[in-house]
Amino acid sequence: MSTTGLLTITSFHLPASHAEKALAHMRAAGKKGLEGVALWAGVIDGTAFHVQETIIPEQVASRTEQGLLYVVEGEELHRINRELYRSGLRLAAQIHSHPGRAYHSDTDDAFPIVAVLGGISIVVPNFAKGPLDVNAWAVYRLLPDWGWTELRPKEKREFLHLINDKPPAPARRWYQLWK
C-alpha cells in the first residue's frame, strides 16, 4: 500500500462552508423525516487531507419498517468517480444524518460509499438540527483488521480540524455606530 494513501492521513481539514453545505442538505432531508448523505473530496498534502469540494449525490431516501435508508445508485457513483478523476480530487469522507443519536449502524458498516482503508464516515445526530457542532458527530475510520472504528473524543479533536473560511465582518467605524 502506498504511504501517501488515505490510511496514513493524520489530519482532516474541513472548511466550515463545506460542513454547512452538507448540513443544510441533511436538515432539508430531516424536515421530511429522512436521512441525507453528502461526500467530501479534496487533496492530500503529506499526511493531511484538505476538503475542497462538497458533493451532494443524487439520492433516494425512504422510510421502511426496519428504519430509514438512503440509496445512491451505481450510475450516480460512476458519474461522481468520473468527475473526481477529471478534477484530480480524491474522495475521502461521507457524512450522513440519523434521526436520533449519532452511531454507525450495521447498514452503515455494510454499505459505505467511501470504502477505502483510512476512509472517513461521519454520522450527525438529530437530522443535523441545530448549529454546526463537530463534538456531537460520530467520526469513524475504516481500519485494516478492525473495520469501521469510532474515534474517541481526543482522537477526533486531534484529527478533525474545522477551518473558519468565512471572511471576517468588516470593522465598524465609530461614525457607523449610530446607523
C-alpha positions, 0 to 999 in steps of 0.5 A: 500500500502506498504511504501517501494513501488515505490510511496514513492521513493524520489530519482532516481539514474541513472548511466550515462552508463545506460542513454547512453545505452538507448540513443544510442538505441533511436538515432539508432531508430531516424536515421530511423525516429522512436521512441525507448523505453528502461526500467530501473530496479534496487533496492530500498534502503529506499526511493531511487531507484538505476538503475542497469540494462538497458533493451532494449525490443524487439520492433516494431516501425512504422510510421502511419498517426496519428504519430509514435508508438512503440509496445512491445508485451505481450510475450516480457513483460512476458519474461522481468517480468520473468527475473526481478523476477529471478534477484530480480530487480524491474522495475521502469522507461521507457524512450522513444524518440519523434521526436520533443519536449519532452511531454507525449502524450495521447498514452503515458498516455494510454499505459505505460509499467511501470504502477505502482503508483510512476512509472517513464516515461521519454520522450527525445526530438529530437530522443535523438540527441545530448549529454546526457542532463537530463534538456531537458527530460520530467520526469513524475510520475504516481500519485494516483488521478492525473495520469501521472504528469510532474515534474517541473524543481526543482522537477526533479533536486531534484529527478533525480540524474545522477551518473558519473560511468565512471572511471576517465582518468588516470593522465598524467605524465609530461614525457607523455606530449610530446607523 
